[in-house]
Amino acid sequence: MSELKATIGLINPKSPTNVGGVLRAAGCYDAKHVFFTGNRYLNAKKFHTDTKNAAEHIPLTVTTQLSDVTPPGAKVVVIELIEGATPLPEFIHPENAFYIFGPEDGSVSKDILKWCDEVVYVPTIGCMNLAATCNVVLYDRLAKLGGIKSSDETIISSRDTNNKMKWQK
């Protein structure tokens, strides 16, 4: 298996809380880079909520066009509630993926849909916010592709420094 590569693209995100949540998800699920378009986040980023300081390790880069920053060889996967999209439980993630998430208060444009490879939706009752959707998609990716080892060592290296709990039956 080749190296798993996930990159995230956000279309004009408005909420710094959600961008902070996306950065935290990127850190938890091994995404390599987060790109975003628009200026709403830049205007509100002083309210940043990246509590794990993922932005120190994962680049967060503004761009005018997500198509200009598509990683080489990546399949472009739009995550959106669009009729005809593939449900996430049935989706087979590419090893090299560029996941595009629409704005919290709108939809992905038809221009973006023209150059994407796949459109996927998360079946829910109602819609999730941007950060929650990103977490679910990236978790699903690693669960299906086997990107994280399930072990006590993983727990120890991932948990907060104040958590030293052990469970024994």
N, C-alpha and C positions, 0 to 999 in steps of 0.2 A: 504494500500500500504506500502511495506517495504521501508527502506531508499534507495534513489538513490545513486549509487556509480559508478563513472567513473574514470578510470585510463588510462593513456596514455603511450604507448610504441613507441619510435622512433628508427628506424633502421639506425645506423651510420649517423646521421645528419651532414651536412657539414657547414651549415650557422648559425653563432651565431645570426644573425638577425631573422632567422626563429625559432630558439629555444627560443629566447626571446619572439617572437610572440606567440609561443605555450604556454609558461608559462603565458603570459597575458591572453590567451584564457582559460587556465585552471582556472585561478583566476576568470574570468568573468562568466564561466559556471560551476563552482563548481566541477572540477575534483580534485581528492584527492592526486594524485602523478603522476610524470612524470619520466619514466625510459628511458634510451637510451643506445645503444650499440655503439661500435667503439670509435676511438680516434680523429676523425676529429674535433668534437665540442670542445673537451678538448684543442686541439691545437689552436683553434680560439676564445675561450670564453672571452678573454680580450676585445673583441669587443661587449660585451653584450648589448642587447637592451631591457631588461626587465624593462621598464619604470615605471611600477607599483610595482616593487620589489616583484613580486609574489613568487620568490624563497625563500623569507623569511617566507612564509606561506605554500608553496607547495613544498614538497621535490623533488629535481631533482637528480636522482641517476644513476650512471653508472653501467652497468651490462654486463656480457659476453654473457648471453643468456636471452632473454625476457621470454622464457618458464619457467625459474627458478623463475621469480618474478610475475607470474600470480597470481592475488589476489584470495583467496579462494572463490569458488563458482561463479567466474566471467566467462561470456561467452567471448571468444576471437573473436573480430571483426576486420578483416583486411580491411583497407581502401586503395583501389588500383584500377587503371584502368586495369581491367582484364576481358577478354571476359567471359561471363557467370555470372558475379557478379550481385548482386541485386542493382537496382538503389536506391539511398538514399530516394527519395520521397515515395517509396514503402516499405522501411525497417521499421520493428518494433524493436525499441531499447530494449535490455534487461535492467532490473533495475540495475543489477550489470554487468558492461561491462569493458573489457580491450581492448581499441582501439589501434590497431597497424598501424602505418604509415610508409611507405617505405621511402627509401632515396630520396633526391631531384633529384638525377641524376641516378636513377636505379629503380629496381623493388624488390618486396618482393620475397624472395627465395622460392623454392618449398618445402624446409624443414619446413618453417614457415606455409605454406599453409596446410601442413599435420596435424598440431595440432590446427589449428584455427577452430572455429565453423561457422563463416560466412565471406563472402567477399562482400563488399559493395563499390560502386563507386558513385561519385558525377557527375551527368550528366552536362557537360559544353561544351562550344565550345573551344577546346584546354584543357590544363591542368592548374590547379592552383598550387601555391607554397605550401609548407608544412604548414606554419602558416595559410594561407587562408583556406586550406582544413580542418584543425583542427577546426578553428572557425565555419565553415559551419556545420560540423558534430556535434559539441557540441551544437551549437544553435538548430539544428534540434532535437537533443535529448531532450533538455529542453522544446522546443515548443511542442513536441509530448507527453512527459511524465508529463508536468505540474510542472516542478521543480522551476519555478520563478513566483511570483505573479505580475500581471500587475497592477500597481498603481502609483500614484504620490509619495508615500513613497519609492517605488523601484527606481524611478527616482532620488529622493533626495539623497538616500543612495549610488547610483551608480555613479553619475556624478562627474566631476572634481570640486574641491573647488572653482575655478574661475567662474563656471557656476551657476548663480542664476536665469536664465531666466524662465519666465512663459508665456504661450500662452493663450490668451483669444480671442474668436471671437467677 
